[in-house]
Amino acid sequence: MKIKIGKIKLSQYNPRINFDEDYIRELADSLKTDGLWNPLLVRRMDDGNYELISGANRLRAAKLLGWDEIEVRILDVNSDIGALLAIKTNLLQKNLSDIEEAKAIKKIIDEFGYTQSEIAKMLGKSITWVSNRLALILDISKKVQNALKENKITTTHAVLISKLSKNEQDLFLDYILDYKLNVNECRESLKKFQNRILYTIGYQGKNLDEFIDILIKNKISILVDIRDSVKSINKPEFNSEILKRELNKNKIEYIHKPELGVIYQVRKAYIDGYLTYECFKKWYNWHLKEINFNIEDFKDFLKKNGRSCFMCMEQYPKPKNNQKYYCHRDFLVEVLLNHVSKNPLLNFSSRIDL
């Protein structure tokens, strides 16, 4: 049936945000020549008007031609079902942007209280599809949204970026664009980018169960033992063989890097007061230079292997309570944090001492 165009109202849930005016003019030419092939979908409103469900471009083209009436199909549905049908028909025609889909879905959830699972079922999509669409507007910065709109990145890129905090997203986006990363490269790079915190721990004052429990709670993937010697007389459970075995039981990798340790004579001289803190720190930095410590390779190793934690004997990295001296792990972490790599994925931003 035909109804007056003036009685058709655009829905507040209409998913379309952007209109291609050139396309509408072409559509108007087609309507003028061939007429309307597919009627608009509308629903009857309580005030006697009709709410548009599908056909926004055709309606605009008809108005451009000055039509007074247009052919419609009236559906007997309420406002929430009408909103869902508006999205579904546009999905079938594949003429909405990802952002338009996302905003329409969010509006329906906010207004009508549908769950993601219910929305997915009604639209014939997976829950992952719905959650990925929502991530585009719920969890990404304006800069990332614009990059998606301008086709500089794909939807999958944007969903991966959404896993980062807002203040990190723009930095990672710049890296994606600079290096022209495809989705798989983006996924691998994200793992490195997310690994931005260095952890340290000392076993003094802890038993082995407490020690491992702390690592588990902080989701440590690899424990880097930077003791010169892995033998502990007072705490034999922290000898490397036992420690490695117990860590492996808890799916934590253990690696010993003795070259990053401090030999007994130097450490003893510092603790006994024959070396100052400044001298001890300078010695350690000189030692790293002498062993040709490749900081770039080491940072890359840490990034690849997940959340890393440096281990030594001292309870604290800095003087605290009854501990009057520094542990060299404090120096190593400082070196890693202060070193700025050309590849931003290799940089660490902060430390946590467990």
QUIFENTA-V696455 format. One line per field, one symbol per residue. ss: DSSP state (2 for helix, 1 for strand, 0 for the rest). phi: phi as a letter, one per 30 degrees, with the letter a starting at -180 (. if undefined). burial: + if it has 24 or more other ideal C-beta (glycine too) atoms within 12 Angstrom, else -. A space follows every 10 residues. Layout:
ss->???
phi->???
burial->???
This chain:
ss->0111222110 0000000000 2222222222 2222000001 1111000001 1111022222 2222200011 1111100022 2222222222 2220000222 2222222222 2200022222 2220002222 2222222200 0222222220 0000222222 2000022222 2222222220 0022222222 2222001111 1100000222 2222222000 0111100000 0000022202 2222222220 0011110222 0002222222 2000002222 2222222222 0000222222 2222000111 1100000001 0010000222 2222222200 0002220001 1110
phi->.cbdddcccd ddceddccbc dddddddddd dddcicdcdd cbbdcddjdb cdcbkddddd dddddidcba dbccccbddd dddddddddd dddhbcdedd eddddddddd dcidddddde dddicddded ddddddcdbc deddeddddd idbcededdd dddcdedcdd ddeededdch dddddddddd eddddccccb abcdibdddd eddddddchd cbccdcddcc cbddbddcde dddddddddc icdcbcbddc dbdedddddd ddjdbdeddd dddddddddd dhdcdddddd ddddcidcbd cbdedbdbea hddcbdcddd dddddddddc dddddddcca bbcd
burial->--+-+--+++ +-++++--+- ---+--++-- +----+--++ +++++----+ ++++++++++ +++-+-+--+ +++++---++ ++++++++++ +---++++++ +++++++++- ---+-+--++ -++-+---++ ++++++++++ +-+++-+++- --+-++++++ ++++---++- +++-++---- +----+--++ ++++++++++ ++++---+-- ++-++--+-+ ++++++++-+ -+----++++ --++-++--+ -++++++--+ ++----+--+ +--------+ +-++--++-- --+-+--++- -++--+++++ ++++++++-- ----++++++ +++++++-+- ---+++++-- ++++
